[in-house]
Amino acid sequence: MSVEATAQAGVALTPKQARRAIIAATTGNMLEFYDFITFAYFAIQIGHTFFPVADPFVSLIASLATFGAGFLTRPIGAYVLGHYADKHGRKPSMLLSMMLMGTGMLLLVVTPGYATIGIAAPIIAVCARLVQGFALGGEVGSATSYLIESAAPEKRALTVSWQGASQNLAATIGTLVGLVLALAMSEADLNAYGWRIALALGALIVPFALWIRSSLPETLHKPEEPDEVKDTGIRDYAKVLVLGFLMIGAGTISTYIFQYMATFGQNTLHFSTAISMTAALGSNLVAVVAMLSGGWLADRVGRRKLMIWPQLLFALAVVPFFMWLTRSGTPVSFIAAVFVLAGLQSPQYAGVYASINESLPRAVRARAFALVYSLPVTILGGTTQPFVTWLLHVTGNPISLAWYLTGVSLIGLIAMILMHETSPRHKITPPQIGEPVPL
């Protein structure tokens, strides 16, 4: 039986087919975070290329604004490409988003600098970022829906946990690429073409992703699972959208703060670049293991337990661990604290991704999840690190970052408590208004 026929018949994918589905669905997510890390790492060089003004600060701000432009089109891409995925299939939507993503990356790589083509250079760069943002906004909905729908019911959380794990893998690779290029090239070469090499390496994955995605079976029209939610109107899943926004919003802020830890270690705690980067790289790898472990556990103990207890432990641990790492002032305490917090912050989001998608009807799943994901990322993703930098500057107290992260985590925790159980093994009838929500 062919792969396509296997899916249409509702037969579970073979282990080989399941691995191909995971690789195909997570390549877009990996490109997103690789691009984020690479752009952030070479923001100064990109600014010199496209915005060579006399003031270096203005050049850097213009470069970061170009990067931030990609966030503006994410909700539009989420709505348009998500709707396309719900009407025509996950596979064609994933192919389209990947082609657009590759186009945006290549435009940045091949566009000459301001010194060569003048004002056209920054205009093209901004347009490239807008295209990328549009593609990424729709990518996450179709790809995550595909993972949920292609997985066996007893392995859904583990399968969808690869979405989060792939982000941390890509962040690790992006950081390593930046470090290798910075060590191997002179400052002049980095300004001239080093950053283009880094982005081009990411673009090389696009043909592979298109090839592997083209061989996937479609999941939109396969027979419904017994536990699937029926589409009876938005009122029935509006609560899921609100809670999903809060949970992913808390996760977005936490993720971007952890990506900030290398800067925090250098600027605030005055550690060396090597120590700070070790903490950042290690926390990414810890998060990969924690996310996949969380997916495995969520399939066995249920989504809510996996969300609630790690989130509670994380919220309780943030301030004490930050006090330890700031007061001891040693590299060991800094690296150890970041590793532990990364391990506590990550596993619950395998349950979050699975729970939200399992609560949405298949007919609207891609668009709804894309919007629930892209809106918090748009609003909070581009503002978290500037806000954190401002907060530390104004307060002059490193613990202020810990209190902020604790407050955000508690908001996410409340949303997780209010979320109903969706695991096929543990699903119960949602409590009525006025009834206690069981833990």
C-alpha positions in Angstrom: 0.0 0.0 0.0 1.4 3.4 -0.9 2.0 6.1 1.7 -0.9 8.2 0.3 -3.2 5.2 0.4 -2.1 4.3 3.9 -3.1 7.7 5.2 -6.4 7.8 3.3 -7.3 4.4 4.7 -6.7 5.6 8.2 -3.9 3.0 8.7 -1.1 4.1 11.1 2.1 5.2 9.5 5.1 2.9 9.6 8.0 4.0 11.8 9.9 5.2 8.7 6.9 7.2 7.4 6.4 8.7 10.9 10.0 9.8 11.0 9.7 11.4 7.6 6.6 13.2 8.7 8.3 14.6 11.8 11.4 15.8 9.8 9.2 17.4 7.1 6.9 19.2 9.5 9.6 20.6 11.8 12.1 21.9 9.1 10.1 25.2 8.9 10.3 25.6 12.6 14.0 24.9 12.6 14.5 27.5 9.8 12.6 30.1 11.8 14.8 29.8 14.9 18.0 29.4 12.9 17.1 32.6 11.0 16.3 34.4 14.3 19.6 33.5 15.9 21.7 34.2 12.8 20.0 37.6 12.2 20.5 38.6 15.8 24.1 37.4 15.8 25.0 39.4 12.7 22.6 42.4 13.3 25.6 44.8 13.3 27.0 43.5 10.0 23.6 43.4 8.3 23.1 47.0 9.5 26.4 48.1 7.9 25.4 46.5 4.6 21.9 47.9 4.2 21.9 51.0 6.5 25.5 52.4 6.4 24.7 55.6 8.3 27.3 57.6 10.2 25.9 56.7 13.6 26.4 53.0 14.4 23.5 53.0 16.9 21.1 54.1 14.1 22.5 51.5 11.8 21.9 48.8 14.4 18.4 50.0 15.2 17.5 50.0 11.5 18.8 46.5 11.2 16.8 45.2 14.2 13.7 47.1 12.9 14.1 45.2 9.6 14.2 41.9 11.5 11.2 43.0 13.5 9.2 43.7 10.3 8.9 40.0 9.9 6.7 39.8 13.0 4.2 42.2 11.5 3.1 39.9 8.7 2.9 36.7 10.9 -0.8 37.1 11.9 -1.7 37.7 8.2 0.2 34.6 7.1 -1.4 32.6 9.9 -4.9 33.6 8.7 -4.3 33.2 5.0 -2.1 30.1 4.9 -4.0 28.6 7.8 -7.2 29.0 6.0 -5.6 27.5 2.9 -4.4 24.5 4.9 -7.9 23.9 6.3 -9.5 24.1 2.9 -7.0 22.5 0.6 -4.8 20.4 2.8 -1.8 20.6 5.2 0.7 19.4 2.5 0.1 22.1 -0.1 0.2 24.8 2.6 3.5 23.4 4.0 5.0 23.4 0.5 3.9 27.0 -0.2 5.1 28.3 3.2 8.5 26.6 2.7 8.9 28.1 -0.9 8.0 31.6 0.5 10.4 31.2 3.4 13.2 30.2 1.0 12.5 33.1 -1.2 12.8 35.5 1.6 16.0 34.1 2.9 17.6 34.0 -0.6 16.6 37.6 -1.2 18.5 38.7 1.8 21.5 36.6 0.8 21.8 37.9 -2.8 20.7 41.5 -2.4 23.6 44.0 -2.9 24.3 46.5 -0.2 23.4 50.1 0.0 26.8 51.1 -1.4 25.9 49.3 -4.7 22.2 49.8 -5.3 21.3 52.6 -2.9 17.9 52.9 -1.3 16.7 49.8 -3.1 18.9 47.7 -0.8 17.0 48.4 2.5 13.6 48.3 0.7 14.4 44.8 -0.7 15.6 43.7 2.7 12.4 44.8 4.4 10.3 43.1 1.7 12.3 39.9 2.2 11.5 40.0 6.0 7.8 40.6 5.3 7.7 37.6 3.0 9.5 35.5 5.6 7.1 36.6 8.4 4.1 35.8 6.2 5.4 32.3 5.5 6.3 31.6 9.1 2.9 32.8 10.4 1.2 30.1 8.3 3.9 27.4 8.7 3.3 26.6 12.3 -0.4 25.9 11.9 -0.3 23.5 9.0 2.9 21.8 10.3 1.6 21.3 13.8 -1.8 20.1 12.6 0.0 17.7 10.3 2.0 16.3 13.2 -1.1 15.8 15.4 -3.1 14.2 12.5 -0.4 11.9 11.3 0.6 10.5 14.7 -1.0 7.5 16.4 -3.3 8.7 19.2 -1.1 7.3 21.9 2.0 9.1 20.5 0.5 12.5 19.7 2.2 14.6 22.4 5.6 13.0 21.8 5.3 13.6 18.0 4.2 17.2 18.4 7.0 17.8 21.0 9.4 17.8 18.1 8.1 21.2 17.1 9.5 22.7 20.3 12.6 20.5 20.3 13.4 21.6 16.7 13.5 25.2 17.8 16.2 24.6 20.4 18.2 22.4 18.0 18.1 25.2 15.4 19.0 27.8 18.0 22.0 25.7 18.9 23.1 25.3 15.3 22.6 29.0 14.6 24.8 30.0 17.5 27.5 27.5 16.6 27.6 28.8 13.0 27.9 32.3 14.2 30.7 31.5 16.5 32.6 29.5 13.9 32.3 32.3 11.3 33.3 34.9 13.9 36.4 33.0 14.8 37.4 32.1 11.3 36.9 35.4 9.5 38.1 38.9 10.0 35.8 41.8 10.9 36.0 43.1 7.3 35.0 39.7 5.8 32.1 39.3 8.3 30.8 42.7 7.2 31.3 42.0 3.5 29.9 38.4 3.2 30.2 36.4 6.4 26.6 37.0 7.4 25.5 36.0 3.9 27.2 32.6 4.3 25.3 32.0 7.6 21.9 32.8 6.0 22.8 30.8 2.9 23.5 27.7 5.0 20.0 27.9 6.3 18.6 28.4 2.8 20.3 25.2 1.7 17.8 23.2 3.7 14.8 24.5 1.7 15.2 22.1 -1.4 15.6 19.2 1.0 12.5 20.3 2.9 10.5 20.7 -0.3 11.5 17.2 -1.5 10.6 15.4 1.7 7.3 17.4 2.0 6.3 16.5 -1.5 6.3 12.8 -0.6 4.1 13.2 2.5 0.5 11.8 2.6 -2.3 14.3 3.2 -4.0 14.2 6.6 -6.9 16.7 6.2 -9.3 14.2 4.6 -8.3 11.0 6.4 -11.0 9.3 8.6 -11.7 11.1 11.9 -10.4 9.8 15.1 -13.0 8.8 17.7 -11.9 11.6 20.2 -11.8 14.4 17.6 -13.7 17.6 18.4 -16.6 18.4 16.1 -16.9 21.8 14.5 -20.1 23.2 16.0 -19.1 26.9 16.1 -16.4 29.1 17.5 -18.2 29.4 20.9 -17.3 25.8 21.7 -13.6 26.4 21.4 -13.2 30.2 22.1 -12.0 29.3 25.6 -9.3 27.1 24.1 -8.1 30.1 21.9 -7.9 32.4 24.9 -6.1 29.9 27.2 -3.9 28.9 24.3 -2.9 32.6 23.8 -2.0 32.9 27.5 0.0 29.6 27.6 1.9 30.3 24.4 2.4 33.9 25.4 4.1 32.8 28.7 6.2 30.3 26.8 7.2 32.9 24.2 8.5 35.3 26.9 10.3 32.5 28.7 11.9 31.3 25.5 13.2 34.7 24.4 14.5 35.4 27.9 16.5 32.1 27.8 17.8 33.2 24.4 18.8 36.4 26.2 20.9 34.6 28.8 24.1 34.9 26.9 23.7 38.7 26.8 22.6 38.7 30.5 25.7 36.7 31.5 28.0 39.2 29.7 26.3 42.6 30.3 24.8 42.1 33.8 27.0 39.4 35.5 30.2 40.3 33.6 31.1 36.8 32.6 33.2 36.0 29.6 31.7 35.4 26.2 32.8 31.7 26.4 31.0 31.1 29.8 27.8 33.0 28.7 27.7 31.1 25.3 28.2 27.8 27.1 25.2 28.5 29.3 23.1 29.5 26.3 24.1 26.5 24.2 23.8 24.1 27.0 20.3 25.3 27.9 19.2 24.8 24.4 20.3 21.1 24.5 18.8 20.6 27.9 15.5 22.0 26.5 15.6 19.5 23.6 15.8 16.6 26.0 13.2 18.1 28.4 10.7 18.8 25.6 10.9 15.3 24.1 10.7 13.7 27.6 7.7 15.9 28.3 6.0 14.6 25.1 6.6 11.1 26.2 5.2 11.7 29.7 2.2 13.6 28.4 1.1 10.5 26.4 1.3 8.5 29.6 0.1 10.7 32.5 -2.1 13.1 30.5 -1.7 16.7 29.2 -2.8 18.6 32.2 -0.5 16.9 34.8 2.4 17.4 32.5 1.6 21.0 32.0 0.7 22.0 35.5 3.4 20.4 37.7 6.5 21.4 35.7 5.1 24.9 35.3 4.5 25.2 39.0 8.0 24.0 39.8 9.5 26.4 37.3 7.6 29.4 38.8 8.7 28.5 42.3 12.3 27.9 41.2 13.0 31.0 39.2 13.7 33.5 42.0 15.8 31.2 44.2 18.0 30.1 41.3 18.5 33.7 40.1 19.4 34.7 43.7 21.9 31.8 43.8 23.6 32.6 40.4 23.8 36.4 41.1 25.0 36.2 44.7 27.5 33.4 44.2 28.9 35.1 41.1 30.6 31.9 39.9 30.5 30.5 36.3 29.4 27.1 37.8 26.4 28.5 39.5 25.4 30.5 36.4 25.6 27.6 34.1 24.0 25.1 36.5 21.1 27.5 37.3 20.4 28.1 33.6 20.5 24.4 32.9 18.0 23.5 35.7 15.6 26.3 34.8 15.7 25.4 31.1 14.9 21.8 32.1 11.9 22.9 34.1 10.6 25.4 31.6 10.4 23.1 28.5 8.5 19.8 29.1 5.1 21.4 29.7 4.9 22.9 26.2 4.7 19.4 24.6 1.4 19.1 26.5 0.4 22.7 25.5 0.8 22.1 21.8 -1.0 18.7 22.0 -3.8 20.0 24.2 -4.6 23.1 22.0 -4.6 21.1 18.8 -6.7 18.2 20.2 -9.2 20.8 21.4 -9.7 22.3 17.9 -11.9 20.9 15.1 -9.9 19.6 12.2 -11.8 21.9 9.8 -10.3 25.0 11.5 -7.3 23.6 13.3 -4.5 24.9 11.1 -5.8 28.5 11.0 -6.8 28.6 14.7 -3.6 27.2 16.0 -1.5 29.4 13.7 -3.3 32.5 15.0 -3.0 31.4 18.7 0.7 30.9 18.1 1.6 33.8 15.9 -0.2 36.5 17.8 1.7 36.1 21.1 5.0 35.7 19.1 4.2 38.9 17.2 3.2 40.9 20.2 5.8 39.5 22.7 8.6 37.9 20.6 9.9 41.2 19.2 9.5 43.1 22.5 10.7 40.7 25.2 14.4 41.3 24.9 14.3 45.1 24.6 11.9 45.2 27.6 14.1 43.0 29.6 17.1 45.1 28.8 15.2 48.3 29.8 14.0 46.6 33.0 17.5 45.6 34.1 18.8 49.1 33.3 16.0 50.9 35.2 16.0 48.7 38.3 19.8 47.9 38.4 18.8 44.7 40.0 19.3 41.3 38.2 16.5 39.8 40.4 14.0 42.0 38.7 14.3 39.7 35.6 13.4 36.7 37.9 10.3 38.4 39.3 9.1 39.3 35.8 9.6 35.8 34.6 7.8 34.4 37.7 4.8 36.6 37.1 4.6 35.6 33.5 4.9 31.9 34.4 2.1 32.2 36.9 -0.2 33.6 34.2 0.7 30.6 32.0 0.1 28.2 35.0 -3.4 29.6 35.6 -4.3 29.0 31.9 -2.9 25.4 32.2 -5.1 24.7 35.2 -8.2 26.0 33.4 -7.4 23.8 30.3 -9.4 20.6 30.1 -7.7 17.2 29.6 -7.5 16.1 25.9 -5.4 12.9 26.1 -7.3 9.9 24.6 -6.1 7.8 27.5 -7.2 10.3 30.2 -9.9 12.4 28.6 -12.9 13.2 30.8 -16.0 15.3 30.3 -15.1 19.0 30.8 -16.4 20.3 34.1 -19.5 22.5 34.0 -19.5 26.1 35.2 -19.2 26.1 39.0 -17.6 22.7 39.3 -14.0 22.3 40.5 -11.3 21.5 37.9 -9.5 18.3 39.0 -5.7 18.3 39.0 
